[in-house]
Amino acid sequence: MRNKQSKSLFPNQFLLRLTFINIIVIASFIVLSSWAIYNTACILADGLVTVNNQKQAQFESTLLQYLWIFSISTIVIGSLIHFYLTKKMMYPLNGLIESTKRMKQGQYPSAIRVESHDEIGQLISHFNDLVQQLKDNQQHRQKLVSDLSHEFRTPLSNLNGYLNALKDGVIEADQKLYQSLHGESKRLISMVEQIEQLKEWDYVSKQTFSEKEPIDMQFLVEQSAQMFHWSLNKEGIIVNVQVEPGIVHVDNGGISQVISNLIDNAIRYYLGPEPIIIKGETLKSGYMLSISGTGQSIPIAEQERIFERFYRIDHSRAQDLGGTGLGLAISKEIIEHHNGKIGVKSEGHYHTFWFTLPLC
């Protein structure tokens, strides 16, 4: 079915339509006012002055003539002033229309200048923010695709090279080779799983609701630390847990994942011999959990970047240890979704990763 546009007596352009409506209103008001003034003046003239019919008719004719001149002049001048002021007010909207057309063509327009703080100014300001956000999202997607292709290329090339060599009989399979191939496949699986987690939290962070429940951080931290008991014993690492109770309103699985990511990083990059310290305390600003330990040095310029996706300080060493550069990025997404903060404090080879959450 075809959409039928309703016909209207008014012009299609908003400016002309608005001006036309205002002319009708102003003209109606002036005509009614003039009619009232005319009749009132005639009644007063009849009551106050006794004149012949000819002079009375001349008076009424002159009065009516002046009222018509006054009415027409007022309508014309008022309409022109209204048209000029309305056109000036709507000038930013023309820029908004042109920018929208450019976006429809797949281009990102320049920011529109905001000259007022009224409703139109707020609309343009929000439009500028929307364009910038779309532009940033586009750049982020391009960077993400580039990072993904780079991250997958190396393990896939290794697997493909070894498998081709095995197929052609160039090398013989042994236990060490199988372990290497198995390690590369596990790394690919881990990357895919973490990308899925990151995509999930990207979606959740944009929602206005999520399933949260009050939980004691002491129980959550001790439970998460217990999951690494076997790994810690295997590596011979001592962990000192000093956690105070504190009730927070969180997504249980999400915060557990953050704690596990931070503990896993502390173990993965551990240099020793000092113990790993897990400390949780209740502050005025909220509940703070920190995980401290020794590891490779983190330059000051790179301390903020380690929370970016796929960013690794030592790329080759991270690959040897199975790192993907996604764990801290996922942790940041989860903590910010809970209105918390996350960061790192580094002094030489001693690092403290921390995050805070609002208390119930």
C-alpha positions in Angstrom: 0.0 0.0 0.0 1.2 3.5 -0.8 1.4 6.1 1.9 -1.0 8.9 1.1 0.1 12.3 2.3 -2.7 14.4 3.8 -3.3 17.6 1.9 -3.1 20.9 3.9 -4.1 24.4 3.2 -0.8 25.6 4.7 2.6 25.8 3.0 4.9 22.8 3.3 8.0 24.7 4.6 8.0 25.2 8.4 9.1 28.8 8.3 6.4 29.8 5.8 3.8 27.8 7.6 4.6 29.4 11.0 4.6 32.9 9.4 1.3 32.2 7.7 -0.3 31.1 10.9 1.0 34.1 12.8 -0.3 36.4 10.1 -3.8 34.9 10.4 -3.7 35.3 14.2 -2.3 38.9 14.1 -4.7 40.0 11.3 -7.7 38.5 13.2 -6.7 40.3 16.4 -6.2 43.6 14.6 -9.4 43.4 12.6 -11.5 42.6 15.7 -9.7 45.4 17.7 -10.3 47.9 14.9 -13.9 46.9 14.6 -14.4 47.4 18.3 -12.6 50.7 18.3 -14.7 51.9 15.3 -18.0 51.0 16.9 -17.0 52.4 20.2 -16.0 55.7 18.6 -19.2 56.0 16.7 -21.3 55.4 19.8 -19.3 58.0 21.7 -19.6 60.5 18.9 -23.4 60.0 18.7 -23.8 60.6 22.5 -21.5 63.6 22.9 -21.9 65.7 19.8 -25.1 66.6 17.9 -24.2 67.1 14.3 -25.9 66.7 11.0 -26.0 63.3 9.3 -23.5 64.4 6.6 -20.8 65.3 9.2 -21.5 62.1 11.1 -21.1 60.0 8.0 -17.8 61.9 7.1 -16.5 61.3 10.6 -17.3 57.6 10.4 -15.8 57.3 7.0 -12.5 59.0 8.0 -12.3 56.9 11.1 -12.8 53.7 9.2 -10.2 54.7 6.6 -7.6 55.4 9.2 -8.4 52.1 11.0 -7.9 50.2 7.7 -4.6 52.0 7.1 -3.5 51.2 10.6 -4.6 47.6 10.4 -2.9 46.9 7.1 0.3 48.6 8.0 0.5 46.8 11.3 -0.1 43.4 9.7 2.5 44.0 7.0 5.2 45.4 9.3 4.5 42.8 12.0 4.6 40.0 9.5 7.9 41.1 8.0 9.5 41.5 11.5 8.2 38.1 12.5 9.5 36.5 9.3 13.0 38.0 9.8 13.2 37.1 13.5 11.9 33.6 12.9 14.2 33.0 10.0 17.2 34.1 12.1 16.1 31.8 14.9 15.8 28.9 12.5 19.1 29.4 10.8 20.9 26.8 13.0 18.2 24.3 12.0 19.2 24.7 8.4 22.7 23.7 9.4 21.3 20.7 11.3 19.4 19.7 8.2 22.5 19.9 6.0 24.5 17.9 8.5 21.8 15.2 8.7 21.9 15.0 4.8 25.7 14.5 5.0 25.3 11.8 7.6 22.8 10.0 5.4 25.4 10.0 2.6 27.9 8.3 5.0 29.9 11.4 5.9 30.6 12.8 9.3 29.8 16.6 9.3 31.8 19.2 11.2 30.3 20.4 14.5 27.6 23.0 14.2 28.3 26.2 16.0 26.0 26.7 19.0 25.1 30.4 19.5 22.4 30.0 22.1 21.4 27.9 25.1 17.7 27.6 24.3 15.9 24.5 23.1 17.4 24.8 19.6 20.9 25.3 21.0 20.5 22.2 23.2 19.2 20.2 20.3 22.3 21.1 18.2 24.6 20.5 21.1 23.2 17.0 21.5 23.4 16.4 17.8 27.1 17.4 17.8 27.7 15.0 20.7 25.9 12.2 18.8 28.0 12.8 15.6 31.2 12.7 17.7 30.1 9.5 19.4 29.3 7.8 16.1 32.6 8.9 14.8 34.4 7.6 17.8 32.5 4.3 17.6 33.5 3.9 13.9 37.1 4.5 14.7 36.9 2.1 17.6 35.4 -0.6 15.4 38.1 -0.1 12.8 40.8 -0.4 15.5 39.1 -3.4 17.0 39.0 -5.2 13.7 42.6 -4.3 13.1 43.6 -5.6 16.5 41.7 -8.8 16.1 43.2 -9.6 12.8 46.7 -8.9 14.2 46.1 -11.0 17.3 44.7 -14.0 15.4 47.2 -13.9 12.6 50.2 -15.1 14.6 48.7 -18.2 16.3 46.9 -19.2 13.1 50.1 -18.8 11.1 52.0 -20.9 13.6 49.3 -23.6 13.5 49.0 -23.6 9.7 52.8 -23.7 9.3 53.3 -26.6 11.7 50.3 -28.6 10.2 51.6 -28.1 6.6 55.1 -29.2 7.7 53.6 -32.3 9.3 51.5 -33.0 6.2 54.5 -32.7 3.9 56.7 -34.7 6.2 59.2 -31.9 6.7 59.1 -32.4 10.5 58.2 -35.3 12.7 55.6 -35.0 15.5 56.7 -35.4 19.1 55.4 -34.6 22.5 56.9 -31.1 22.6 55.3 -30.2 19.2 51.9 -31.4 20.2 52.1 -29.3 23.4 53.0 -26.3 21.4 50.1 -26.8 19.0 47.8 -27.4 21.9 49.0 -24.2 23.6 48.3 -22.2 20.4 44.8 -23.6 20.1 44.0 -23.0 23.7 45.2 -19.4 23.3 42.8 -18.9 20.3 39.9 -20.4 22.3 40.7 -18.1 25.3 40.7 -15.1 23.0 37.4 -16.0 21.5 35.9 -16.5 24.9 37.2 -13.2 26.2 36.0 -11.4 23.2 32.5 -12.8 23.8 32.7 -11.7 27.4 33.8 -8.2 26.3 30.9 -8.0 23.8 28.5 -9.1 26.5 29.7 -6.4 29.0 29.6 -3.8 26.2 26.0 -4.6 25.8 25.2 -4.7 29.5 26.9 -1.4 30.2 24.4 0.3 27.9 21.4 -1.1 29.7 19.6 0.8 32.4 18.9 -2.4 34.3 20.8 -5.5 35.3 20.5 -8.3 37.8 22.4 -7.2 40.9 22.3 -8.4 44.5 23.8 -7.4 47.8 26.9 -9.5 48.7 29.7 -9.5 51.2 33.0 -8.7 49.5 34.9 -10.7 52.1 33.1 -13.9 51.0 33.5 -13.1 47.3 37.2 -12.4 47.5 38.0 -15.5 49.7 35.9 -17.6 47.3 37.8 -16.3 44.3 41.2 -16.7 45.9 40.4 -20.3 46.8 39.9 -21.1 43.1 43.7 -20.4 42.6 44.8 -22.6 45.4 46.2 -25.3 43.1 48.0 -22.8 40.8 49.6 -21.0 43.8 50.9 -24.2 45.3 52.2 -25.3 41.9 54.1 -22.0 41.4 55.2 -21.9 45.1 53.6 -18.4 45.6 52.4 -17.3 49.0 49.2 -15.2 49.1 48.3 -13.0 52.1 44.6 -12.3 52.2 43.5 -9.3 54.4 39.9 -8.6 53.6 37.3 -6.8 55.7 33.6 -7.4 55.3 31.6 -5.0 53.2 28.2 -5.2 51.5 28.1 -4.1 47.9 25.2 -4.3 45.4 26.8 -6.0 42.4 26.5 -8.6 39.7 28.0 -11.6 41.5 29.5 -13.2 38.4 31.0 -10.0 37.0 32.8 -8.9 40.1 34.1 -12.5 40.7 35.5 -12.3 37.1 37.3 -9.1 37.9 38.9 -10.5 41.0 39.9 -13.7 39.2 41.4 -11.6 36.3 43.5 -9.6 38.7 44.7 -12.6 40.7 45.5 -14.5 37.5 47.6 -11.5 36.2 49.4 -11.4 39.5 50.3 -15.1 39.3 51.0 -15.0 35.5 53.5 -12.2 35.7 54.8 -12.9 39.2 58.6 -12.5 39.7 58.9 -13.1 43.4 60.0 -13.6 46.1 57.5 -11.4 48.0 54.0 -12.7 48.6 50.9 -11.5 46.7 48.8 -9.4 49.0 45.0 -9.2 48.6 43.6 -6.4 50.7 40.0 -5.3 51.1 38.9 -2.4 53.2 35.8 -0.2 53.8 36.4 3.5 53.0 34.1 6.5 53.2 34.0 6.5 49.4 33.2 2.8 49.1 34.8 -0.6 49.3 38.3 -0.8 47.9 40.0 -4.1 46.9 43.7 -4.1 46.0 46.0 -7.0 44.8 49.7 -6.2 45.1 52.8 -8.2 44.0 56.0 -8.1 42.1 56.2 -8.3 38.3 57.8 -6.8 35.3 58.3 -3.0 35.3 55.4 -0.9 34.0 56.5 2.5 32.5 54.5 5.5 33.8 53.3 6.4 30.3 51.8 2.9 29.8 50.1 2.5 33.1 46.8 3.9 31.8 47.0 2.0 28.5 47.2 -1.4 30.1 43.4 -1.2 30.5 42.9 -0.8 26.7 41.9 -3.8 24.6 44.7 -6.0 23.3 47.3 -3.7 24.8 50.4 -5.5 26.2 53.6 -4.0 27.5 55.9 -6.9 26.4 54.1 -8.5 23.5 56.4 -11.4 23.0 56.5 -12.3 26.8 52.7 -12.0 27.0 52.3 -14.5 24.2 54.7 -16.9 25.9 52.6 -16.6 29.1 49.3 -16.9 27.2 48.1 -13.3 27.7 45.6 -11.8 25.3 45.4 -8.2 26.5 41.7 -8.5 27.2 41.5 -9.4 30.9 42.0 -5.9 32.2 39.8 -4.3 29.5 37.0 -6.6 30.5 37.6 -5.8 34.2 37.4 -2.1 33.5 34.1 -2.6 31.6 32.6 -4.5 34.6 33.8 -2.1 37.3 32.6 1.0 35.4 29.2 -0.6 34.8 29.0 -0.8 38.6 29.8 2.9 38.9 33.2 2.0 40.4 36.8 2.9 39.5 39.8 0.8 38.6 43.5 1.6 38.3 47.1 0.6 39.0 49.8 2.0 41.2 53.3 1.0 40.3 56.7 1.5 42.1 59.5 -0.2 40.1 58.7 -3.9 40.0 56.0 -3.7 42.7 52.5 -3.2 41.4 49.1 -2.7 43.0 46.0 -3.2 41.0 42.9 -1.8 42.7 39.2 -1.1 42.2 36.5 0.6 44.3 32.8 -0.1 44.5 29.9 1.8 46.1 28.7 0.4 49.4 25.0 -0.5 49.9 
